[in-house]
Amino acid sequence: MVKRVYICEQEDYMCEECGLVYHSLETALRCENYCRKHNACSLTITKNAAHAPQAPAI
């Protein structure tokens, strides 16, 4: 299920499979469905990402 997140005081939607964040709920749902089905990200979908997950600091 897509997770609603707030980044810079703007409501965005995060794919819980890969962690990419989108401004559009529809795009986030497409991303999550693709990730689940193919166990990988679609470049066509991810090019619309607003934010990417950051690696944890060591």
ChimeraX commands (.cxc) that place a marker at each C-alpha (Angstrom):
marker #1 position 0.00,0.00,0.00 radius 0.5
marker #1 position 1.30,3.43,-0.93 radius 0.5
marker #1 position 2.28,5.52,2.08 radius 0.5
marker #1 position 1.34,9.21,2.37 radius 0.5
marker #1 position 4.36,11.33,3.37 radius 0.5
marker #1 position 4.98,15.05,3.84 radius 0.5
marker #1 position 8.20,16.47,2.40 radius 0.5
marker #1 position 8.81,20.23,2.48 radius 0.5
marker #1 position 5.23,20.73,3.69 radius 0.5
marker #1 position 3.85,19.04,0.56 radius 0.5
marker #1 position 1.78,15.88,0.51 radius 0.5
marker #1 position 3.51,13.17,-1.51 radius 0.5
marker #1 position 3.14,9.42,-1.93 radius 0.5
marker #1 position 5.84,6.80,-1.33 radius 0.5
marker #1 position 6.11,3.38,-2.94 radius 0.5
marker #1 position 6.68,1.07,0.00 radius 0.5
marker #1 position 8.46,-1.46,-2.22 radius 0.5
marker #1 position 11.36,0.74,-3.39 radius 0.5
marker #1 position 10.99,3.94,-1.35 radius 0.5
marker #1 position 10.64,6.37,-4.26 radius 0.5
marker #1 position 8.34,9.32,-3.63 radius 0.5
marker #1 position 5.89,10.82,-6.13 radius 0.5
marker #1 position 3.66,13.89,-6.16 radius 0.5
marker #1 position 0.91,11.83,-7.82 radius 0.5
marker #1 position -0.92,9.03,-6.02 radius 0.5
marker #1 position -1.64,7.36,-9.36 radius 0.5
marker #1 position 2.06,7.23,-10.28 radius 0.5
marker #1 position 3.00,5.89,-6.84 radius 0.5
marker #1 position 0.43,3.11,-7.22 radius 0.5
marker #1 position 1.77,2.24,-10.69 radius 0.5
marker #1 position 5.30,2.11,-9.27 radius 0.5
marker #1 position 4.31,-0.11,-6.36 radius 0.5
marker #1 position 2.40,-2.52,-8.60 radius 0.5
marker #1 position 5.33,-2.74,-11.03 radius 0.5
marker #1 position 7.86,-3.26,-8.23 radius 0.5
marker #1 position 5.80,-6.07,-6.70 radius 0.5
marker #1 position 5.22,-7.83,-10.00 radius 0.5
marker #1 position 8.78,-7.58,-11.39 radius 0.5
marker #1 position 10.84,-7.21,-8.19 radius 0.5
marker #1 position 12.51,-4.24,-9.90 radius 0.5
marker #1 position 11.79,-0.60,-10.79 radius 0.5
marker #1 position 10.55,0.66,-14.16 radius 0.5
marker #1 position 12.67,3.46,-15.62 radius 0.5
marker #1 position 9.58,4.80,-17.34 radius 0.5
marker #1 position 7.83,5.23,-13.98 radius 0.5
marker #1 position 10.82,6.21,-11.83 radius 0.5
marker #1 position 11.75,9.13,-14.08 radius 0.5
marker #1 position 8.70,10.85,-12.55 radius 0.5
marker #1 position 9.93,10.44,-8.96 radius 0.5
marker #1 position 10.03,13.59,-6.87 radius 0.5
marker #1 position 12.39,12.19,-4.21 radius 0.5
marker #1 position 14.63,9.15,-3.88 radius 0.5
marker #1 position 15.39,7.32,-0.63 radius 0.5
marker #1 position 18.67,8.21,1.04 radius 0.5
marker #1 position 21.14,5.64,2.26 radius 0.5
marker #1 position 21.47,5.54,6.04 radius 0.5
marker #1 position 24.46,7.43,7.45 radius 0.5
marker #1 position 27.23,5.20,8.75 radius 0.5
marker link #1:1,2 radius 0.2
marker link #1:2,3 radius 0.2
marker link #1:3,4 radius 0.2
marker link #1:4,5 radius 0.2
marker link #1:5,6 radius 0.2
marker link #1:6,7 radius 0.2
marker link #1:7,8 radius 0.2
marker link #1:8,9 radius 0.2
marker link #1:9,10 radius 0.2
marker link #1:10,11 radius 0.2
marker link #1:11,12 radius 0.2
marker link #1:12,13 radius 0.2
marker link #1:13,14 radius 0.2
marker link #1:14,15 radius 0.2
marker link #1:15,16 radius 0.2
marker link #1:16,17 radius 0.2
marker link #1:17,18 radius 0.2
marker link #1:18,19 radius 0.2
marker link #1:19,20 radius 0.2
marker link #1:20,21 radius 0.2
marker link #1:21,22 radius 0.2
marker link #1:22,23 radius 0.2
marker link #1:23,24 radius 0.2
marker link #1:24,25 radius 0.2
marker link #1:25,26 radius 0.2
marker link #1:26,27 radius 0.2
marker link #1:27,28 radius 0.2
marker link #1:28,29 radius 0.2
marker link #1:29,30 radius 0.2
marker link #1:30,31 radius 0.2
marker link #1:31,32 radius 0.2
marker link #1:32,33 radius 0.2
marker link #1:33,34 radius 0.2
marker link #1:34,35 radius 0.2
marker link #1:35,36 radius 0.2
marker link #1:36,37 radius 0.2
marker link #1:37,38 radius 0.2
marker link #1:38,39 radius 0.2
marker link #1:39,40 radius 0.2
marker link #1:40,41 radius 0.2
marker link #1:41,42 radius 0.2
marker link #1:42,43 radius 0.2
marker link #1:43,44 radius 0.2
marker link #1:44,45 radius 0.2
marker link #1:45,46 radius 0.2
marker link #1:46,47 radius 0.2
marker link #1:47,48 radius 0.2
marker link #1:48,49 radius 0.2
marker link #1:49,50 radius 0.2
marker link #1:50,51 radius 0.2
marker link #1:51,52 radius 0.2
marker link #1:52,53 radius 0.2
marker link #1:53,54 radius 0.2
marker link #1:54,55 radius 0.2
marker link #1:55,56 radius 0.2
marker link #1:56,57 radius 0.2
marker link #1:57,58 radius 0.2
view
